[in-house]
């Protein structure tokens, strides 16, 4: 009888640990989704602000230090390609650095 109780107890503990792990993963997923929505909003706002040229596209680089590095490319009326680079903090969803330059 004690063997049976022991197995049920271990099974219940395993289920509880699994449920906690799934809940933690879901919470992390929601945080990442919120950060992605914030960054998408920043990108769409930047497209609207840079209305003096033709939007060419965007790019992103995976960084391992918690920074999200991405850029938006435009072509101005003179045919010059303009690049707007951004570094965003993944945790807070805010821009930590930005740089704009023209390609030659």
C-alpha positions in Angstrom: 0.0 0.0 0.0 2.8 2.5 0.8 4.4 1.7 -2.5 1.2 2.8 -4.3 0.9 6.0 -2.2 4.6 6.8 -2.9 4.0 6.4 -6.7 0.9 8.6 -6.6 2.8 11.2 -4.6 5.7 11.2 -7.0 3.4 11.4 -10.0 1.5 14.4 -8.4 4.9 16.2 -7.7 5.9 15.6 -11.3 2.7 17.0 -12.6 3.0 20.1 -10.4 6.6 20.7 -11.5 5.6 20.3 -15.1 2.7 22.8 -14.7 5.0 25.3 -13.1 7.6 24.9 -15.9 4.9 25.4 -18.5 3.5 28.5 -16.7 7.1 30.0 -16.5 7.6 29.3 -20.2 4.3 31.0 -21.1 5.2 34.0 -19.0 8.6 34.3 -20.9 6.7 34.0 -24.2 4.3 36.8 -23.3 7.3 39.1 -22.3 8.9 38.4 -25.6 5.7 39.0 -27.5 5.3 42.3 -25.7 8.8 43.4 -26.6 8.3 42.3 -30.3 5.1 44.4 -30.4 6.9 47.4 -29.0 9.7 47.1 -31.5 7.3 46.6 -34.4 5.5 49.8 -33.3 8.9 51.6 -33.2 9.7 50.4 -36.7 6.3 51.5 -38.1 6.6 54.9 -36.4 10.0 55.4 -37.9 8.7 54.6 -41.4 6.1 57.3 -40.9 8.7 59.8 -39.7 11.1 59.2 -42.6 8.6 60.1 -45.3 11.1 62.1 -47.4 12.2 59.1 -49.4 11.2 55.6 -50.6 11.2 52.9 -48.1 13.5 50.0 -49.3 13.2 47.6 -46.4 14.4 46.6 -43.0 17.0 44.2 -41.6 18.0 42.7 -38.2 21.0 41.1 -36.6 20.8 38.7 -33.7 22.9 39.9 -30.8 23.7 37.8 -27.8 24.1 40.6 -25.3 20.3 41.3 -24.9 20.3 44.0 -27.6 18.1 43.8 -30.7 20.0 45.4 -33.6 17.9 46.4 -36.6 17.7 49.0 -39.4 15.5 50.7 -41.9 16.7 51.6 -45.4 15.4 54.4 -47.6 16.3 56.0 -50.9 16.1 59.8 -51.1 15.2 61.9 -54.1 18.8 62.1 -55.2 19.0 58.3 -55.3 21.2 58.0 -52.3 20.5 55.1 -49.9 20.0 56.2 -46.3 20.3 53.7 -43.4 18.8 54.2 -39.9 20.3 51.8 -37.4 18.8 51.1 -34.0 19.8 49.1 -31.0 16.9 48.2 -28.6 16.9 46.7 -25.2 14.9 43.4 -25.4 13.8 43.6 -21.8 12.5 47.1 -21.7 11.6 47.5 -25.4 13.3 50.9 -25.6 15.8 52.2 -28.1 19.3 52.3 -26.4 21.2 53.7 -29.4 20.6 54.9 -32.9 22.7 55.9 -35.9 21.8 57.3 -39.3 24.2 57.4 -42.3 24.2 57.4 -46.1 25.7 54.6 -48.2 28.2 55.6 -50.9 
